[in-house]
Amino acid sequence: MEPKSNRNRNRARAWVITAAAATGITLGAAGIAGAATNSPSSTSTASNAASSSTAAATNPATLTHGPGETLLTGTSADKAKAAALAAVPGATIIRVETDSGGSPYEAHVTKSDGTQVTVKLDSNFKVTGTQSGFGSGPAGQAPGAPSA
């Protein structure tokens, strides 16, 4: 039979080894998990930065509203939609919003031939012009371009 002091020492050593192993496994798992979550986001961040530098990177038709603009709701939205559809018969409304490019309001629509136009509206919801595509963003930027 072993002396009591040797048994206690062996027990303490077993606890230290077990704790060290558990700590090592925990830290290793955390490191792997951290690497797994950080790697794709840093890659996607780099690719997002590269792709957002082109106007084609962001599809303006999928935005809820343009940069610096507010989506119209209620009566204002109804008036803007009616004016845009009267100006572009057979079109489908994508969205109506305030305009950061000079007019009080604008409507983005898809024409029956599939092309997209922006209908500019004054404060009384009268059509003041139509532009091909989604018009320009704030300070003449292309829609979806990162702001300075």
N, C-alpha and C positions, 0 to 999 in steps of 0.2 A: 504494500500500500504506500502511496505517495504521501509525503508530509503535506500538511494543510497549506503551508505557505506556497508550495509549488503548484498546488491545485488552483489557488487564488490567482497566482501569476499566470498560469495557463489560461484561466478563464478570462482574465483581463486582456491577455494577448489576443484571444479569440474575438473579444468584443472590439478591440482596436482594429484588427484585420477586417472584421465584418463591416465596421463603420467606414473604414477607408475604402473598401470595395464598393459599398453602397454609394458613397460620395463620388467615387470615380465614375460609376455607372451613371449616376444622376447628371454629373457635369458633362460627361461624354454625350449623353442623350440631348441635353440642353444645347450643347455646341452643334450637334448635327441638326437639331430642329431650327436653331438660329440660322445656320448656314442655308438650310432649305428655304426658309422664309425670306432671308435677305437676298439670296442670289437672284431669284426671278424678279423681285421688285426693282433691284438695281439694274438688271438687264432691261426690264420693261421701262424703267424711268429713262434710261439712255435711249431706247428705241422710241419712246413717246416724245422725248425732246427732239430727236431727229425728225420724226414724222410730223410733229406739230409745226415745224418750220415751213412746211408747204401748205398752201391753202387747200389742197386736195385731201389732206390728212383728216380733217374733220368735215363730215358731211353736214352742212348747215340745215338740211331737212330733218335731221334727227335731234337738233338742239331744241330745248324747251323755249328759249328766246335767245336773241342775239346778245353779244357783249354790250353791256351798258344799257340794255333795253328791258322793258317789263312787259310780260304777257298781258294782253287785254282780256277782261272778263265782263260778264253782264251785258248791259245795254251798249257800252262802248264797243265790245267785241261784236255784237250783233250788227251795229251800224257799219263797222269797218268791213265785216264779211259781206254784207249786202252791197256796199259800194264796190268792193273788189270784184265780186261776181258779176255785177252789172258792167264793169269795165272789161272783164275778160270772160265772156259767156262760155259756159261749158267747163270752166276751171274747177279745181278742187282746192279748198283752203288747206294750207299746211299749218299756218299759225298767223295770228294778228297780234301786233305789239306796238309799243312806243318805238320811235325811231331815233337812234343816236347819230344819224347821218344827215340831219337837216330838216326833215318833215316831222310834224307832231306824231304821226302814226304811219304804219306800213302794214301791208298784208303780203305774205309769201304764199304763192299759189302755184299749182301745177296745171298747165294748160292741157287741153284735151289731146294734144300731140305729144305730151310727155315732157315738154320743156318747162322750166321753172322761171317765173318772173316775180318781181317785187312791185307791188302797186303802192305808190306814195299817196298819202292822204293828208289834207289840211286839218285844222282843228274842228272844222264842221263836217268832217268825213267826206269831203269832196275830193275826187281823184285829181291829183296835180301832175302825175306822170307815171310811167311804167318803165322799169329797168329789167334787162335780161338777167337771169340768175338771181342771186340773193343780195345784190347791191353791195355797197362797201360797208365795212364796219366802222367803229369809231376812228376818227382822224384818217379816214380813207383806207384803213386796213382791210384785207380780205377777211370775210367771215371765217371764224374759227382760228384766225391767226392769234398767236399769243400777244397779249398787250404788254407794253413796255413797263 
